[in-house]
Amino acid sequence: MTVTAIANAVAVVTGAASGIGLATARVLHERGAHVVLADINQGGLMEAAQRLQQESSGPRQERGKVLTVVTDVTVEAQVEELMRQAVALDGGHLDLVVTSAGIGRGGPIDSFTARDMEALLAINFMGTFHCVKAALPAMRRQGRGHFIFLSSVAGKLPVPALSGYCASKWAVRGFAAALRAELYGSGIGITTVYPSWVDTPMVQQAEADSQLLNIQALLTPEQVADEMIQAALHDQHDLTLAPDRDTALILQVMEQDPEKAEELMGRAFQQRLAQLQRTHQEQEPA
């Protein structure tokens, strides 16, 4: 049995200071969960906790608890301490872990640095791995529990100028599939979430930093949070959120003919490069 109810569940959310993590923590707390907020951003974490407490309704004794733990998900010992505090929060159970801590960096491979690649893998993938390793013993003991992994449509697609980000999100996808098979019959479930562009600080920064990425955010963090909590309650393995027609179409092509999808995305990317080059030349002084 995976997670079947939110009320009184103990839920850990990484990346909880902003974006999808914060939205998810709010949904969980509104539904009566005891929420453990984790983020490397201490100031943002405190603000998030205050926001949850202020938004709470009903008698104080009926509200879910809110705990903050400053955590760098790339540091195994810190993640272990996070899960230790979560298990101790309400009588020794740990019901849900949402791994939404993540970063996004892009650019042509020619100029993409090893440091950027290592950071993407360390946070987006190894952060997920550390959470599983640290939470699994408690879930094994109780014979139930659920993980929600945040991947991306970039974890299903070959997106030019996002090779490092794609690598980290494809890694989450492969890890989830193999782990789901390994945990079959254990009562521990995994939902992997693949959203298209979401209106978060990370995506806003990516849009400002690179003209190569044709970004159009059509999802809100609140939409993603609602959808993935429902998916977890139904033990849904794959939740893909692609409201725009172009992304939905290329996902379908990728499933049916990966080589064709690579060709289409590559051609579109080269056309965008040519367009940017023409625009640049037109703006140059005579």
Secondary structure as UniProt FT lines:
FT   TURN            7..8
FT   STRAND          10..14
FT   TURN            15..17
FT   HELIX           19..30
FT   TURN            31..32
FT   STRAND          34..39
FT   HELIX           42..55
FT   HELIX           60..62
FT   STRAND          66..70
FT   TURN            73..74
FT   HELIX           76..88
FT   TURN            89..91
FT   STRAND          96..99
FT   TURN            109..111
FT   HELIX           114..120
FT   HELIX           121..126
FT   HELIX           127..142
FT   STRAND          145..150
FT   HELIX           153..155
FT   TURN            160..161
FT   HELIX           163..182
FT   TURN            183..187
FT   STRAND          188..195
FT   HELIX           201..209
FT   HELIX           221..233
FT   TURN            234..235
FT   STRAND          238..241
FT   HELIX           245..256
FT   HELIX           258..283
//
